[in-house]
Structure formats: C-alpha cells, structure tokens
Amino acid sequence: MKIESTVHIITPLNRVENFGMLLKSVDNSFHIGNVVWWVVVDGQQHVFYRDITECAFSSKATVNILLSPVAGALAGHAHRNHAMRHIREHFPHNDWIYFLDDDNLMHPGLVPTLQSTSSDVVLVDQIFRRKYLTFLTRIRKADPAKVRMNCVDTAQFAFRLHAADGFHWREDLYSADGLFIEELHARNLIQFINKPLSFYNWLR
C-alpha cells in the first residue's frame, strides 16, 4: 500500500480574527490524511496563542502552534523560516511544504493533487475575485515564462522540503515569495498544473 508524503501547511498568523475560517478550510483537506498544519505566531502574542488553542480543540485537523522568536515579522517571512527549520529537524525531507497565508483559504483540491504527483515542486493556477464584484473571478495561470518576482503568488506553489535545501525566505523584503520561487525554479524542475487549485487573498 502506497503511503503518501505528509503535506505540511504553514500559516504565519497575525490576523487572528480569520483563524476560524482558515481552520474550516484546512479541515476540509484532512479527510485525505497525512496533513499537518503549523500556525506560527509571535512569541510575545500570548493572547493569540490562547485564543487559537481554544478554537483548535474543536477541529479534526492536526494543528500545531509554533511560537516564533521574531516579533513583527515582515509579511510573516521570518515565521515561515522558523517553521521550516522545525520541520527539517523532525520530519522526512520528502514531505511537502505549502504556505497558507492568514488572508487566504485552502483549496480542497490541492492536497490530493500533491499526494498524487512524484514531482518536487508544483505551480498551480490561482483564482482571483474581483474587488467589488466578488461573484466574478479570473484566473492567474501557472506559466513557465513567468516564474519570477511579482508574477507568482505564495499560494500558487508547493514543494518537497529537500527541494529547498540550503536556502530560506529573505526576511527583509515584502515580495520575497518571488525570490523564493525563482530559487526553487533554478534548482528544480517545476510541474506546471493548469488547474485552479489555489485562491488569492480570499479573506480580504
């Protein structure tokens, strides 16, 4: 029987008011199994820790709360690095990493897609809602010609941990997601999946 690699979902959490909706969307992926959610908060924000711990008790999900040593991390990048260091120390490097920001929702089709591919890095299409006409959507394609800064969103890509060995998120640059995917692209073959399996800032 095939055992799928674990999918680690990392969320740097600042918008604690969104936690309940995030939790519900992640819960929808847990019927598949082999999914772990890492919620990273500032170590100084004890009220966040208490509030989200109480909420997580009602979940089917495996929710792990990490207290980051960095307060006020720009765009959560230091929190992403903190979680990745922790996962590297305790889990197989063949496991998947996916970043779910605290203004977004998990697409229910992403986890089964990751667990059915042998690739090391995937880039998927992304669904946008119009700012004022929210019932209208458009798609950002996973495009091999646009794997660069300001053209790829954090929620569009996932990777196996060993694909990012030796580098991390730049913590002083807001758009560091573009640099990170550029580095992944330089070191690995990316599987481009032209299916809408990610959302863009869905909770804004």
C-alpha positions in Angstrom: 0.0 0.0 0.0 1.4 3.4 -1.0 1.9 5.9 1.9 1.7 9.5 0.7 4.2 12.1 1.9 2.9 14.3 4.6 1.7 17.8 3.5 2.8 20.5 5.9 0.7 23.6 5.7 2.4 26.7 7.2 0.4 29.8 8.3 2.2 32.9 9.7 -0.8 34.2 11.8 -1.3 37.9 12.5 -5.0 38.3 11.5 -6.3 36.1 14.4 -9.9 37.1 13.5 -9.5 34.9 10.4 -8.4 31.8 12.3 -11.9 30.2 12.4 -12.3 30.5 8.6 -8.8 29.3 8.0 -9.4 26.3 10.3 -12.6 25.3 8.5 -10.9 25.4 5.1 -7.9 23.3 6.3 -10.3 20.9 7.9 -11.7 20.1 4.5 -8.4 18.7 3.5 -7.9 16.4 6.5 -10.2 13.6 5.3 -7.4 12.7 3.0 -4.9 12.2 5.8 -1.2 12.9 6.2 -1.7 16.6 6.6 -0.2 18.7 9.4 -1.0 22.4 9.9 1.6 24.7 11.5 0.3 28.0 12.8 3.2 30.4 13.6 2.6 33.4 15.9 4.8 35.9 17.6 6.2 34.6 20.8 5.1 37.8 22.5 1.4 37.5 21.4 0.2 35.2 24.2 -3.4 36.2 23.7 -3.2 34.8 20.1 -1.9 31.6 21.4 -4.7 31.2 24.0 -7.5 32.1 21.5 -6.4 29.9 18.7 -5.6 26.9 21.0 -9.2 27.0 22.3 -10.6 27.2 18.8 -8.3 24.4 17.5 -9.7 21.9 20.1 -12.9 21.6 18.0 -11.1 20.7 14.8 -10.5 17.4 13.0 -7.2 18.9 11.9 -3.8 18.3 13.5 -3.0 21.9 14.5 0.5 22.7 15.8 1.2 26.1 17.2 4.7 27.4 17.0 5.8 30.5 18.9 8.3 32.4 16.7 11.2 34.2 18.3 10.7 37.1 15.9 8.1 39.8 16.7 6.6 41.8 13.9 8.0 39.7 11.1 7.7 41.4 7.7 4.9 39.6 5.7 5.5 36.6 8.0 8.7 35.6 6.3 10.7 35.0 9.5 7.8 32.8 10.7 8.0 30.7 7.5 11.7 30.2 8.1 11.1 29.3 11.7 8.5 26.6 10.8 10.7 25.2 8.0 13.6 24.8 10.4 11.4 23.0 12.8 10.0 20.6 10.1 13.5 19.9 8.8 14.6 18.8 12.3 11.7 16.5 12.9 10.2 15.2 9.6 11.4 13.5 6.4 12.7 15.8 3.7 10.5 14.2 1.1 7.4 15.8 2.8 5.5 18.6 1.1 5.5 22.3 2.2 2.7 24.7 1.4 2.2 28.2 2.7 -1.3 29.3 3.5 -1.4 33.0 4.5 -3.8 34.3 7.1 -5.8 36.3 4.5 -6.5 33.2 2.3 -8.3 29.9 2.2 -7.1 26.4 1.4 -8.3 25.0 -1.9 -9.8 21.5 -1.3 -8.3 20.0 -4.4 -4.6 20.9 -3.7 -3.7 18.2 -1.2 -4.9 15.2 -3.3 -3.0 16.7 -6.2 0.2 16.9 -4.2 -0.2 13.4 -2.9 -0.6 12.0 -6.4 2.5 13.5 -8.0 6.1 12.5 -7.9 7.4 16.0 -8.7 9.4 18.0 -6.2 7.9 21.4 -7.0 4.4 22.3 -8.4 3.0 25.5 -9.6 -0.8 25.7 -10.0 -3.4 28.2 -11.4 -4.9 30.7 -9.0 -8.4 32.1 -8.6 -9.0 35.8 -8.1 -12.2 37.5 -7.0 -12.9 41.0 -8.4 -12.6 43.6 -5.7 -16.1 45.0 -5.9 -17.9 42.3 -8.0 -16.9 39.4 -5.8 -19.1 36.9 -7.8 -16.8 37.4 -10.8 -13.5 35.6 -10.9 -10.4 35.4 -13.1 -7.5 33.0 -13.3 -3.8 33.6 -12.9 -2.2 30.8 -14.9 0.8 28.7 -13.9 3.1 30.0 -16.7 6.7 28.7 -17.2 7.5 32.1 -18.8 6.5 34.0 -15.6 8.3 32.3 -12.7 9.7 35.5 -11.3 9.1 38.2 -8.7 5.7 39.9 -8.9 4.3 37.2 -11.2 3.9 34.2 -8.9 1.9 34.3 -5.6 2.9 32.4 -2.4 -0.3 30.3 -2.6 0.4 29.0 -6.1 3.4 26.8 -5.3 4.2 23.9 -3.1 7.5 21.9 -2.8 9.1 19.0 -1.1 11.4 20.1 1.7 14.6 18.7 0.1 13.9 20.9 -3.0 14.7 24.0 -0.8 17.8 22.6 1.0 20.4 25.3 1.5 18.2 28.4 1.2 15.4 30.2 3.0 13.0 33.2 2.8 14.6 36.6 2.7 13.2 38.3 5.7 13.7 42.0 4.8 11.8 42.0 1.5 8.0 42.0 1.3 7.9 40.3 -2.1 10.3 37.6 -1.1 7.9 34.9 -2.4 9.1 35.8 -5.9 12.7 35.4 -5.0 11.9 32.1 -3.2 10.1 30.6 -6.2 12.9 31.9 -8.6 15.4 29.9 -6.5 13.3 26.8 -6.5 12.9 27.1 -10.2 16.7 27.5 -10.7 17.4 24.3 -8.7 14.4 22.0 -9.6 12.1 21.0 -12.4 8.7 22.5 -11.8 5.5 20.7 -12.7 3.1 23.3 -14.0 -0.5 22.3 -13.3 -3.1 24.3 -15.2 -5.9 23.7 -12.8 -7.3 26.4 -10.4 -6.1 24.9 -7.1 -5.3 28.0 -5.1 -7.0 31.2 -4.1 -5.7 34.7 -3.9 -6.3 36.8 -0.7 -9.7 35.2 -0.4 -10.4 36.7 3.1 -9.7 40.3 2.2 
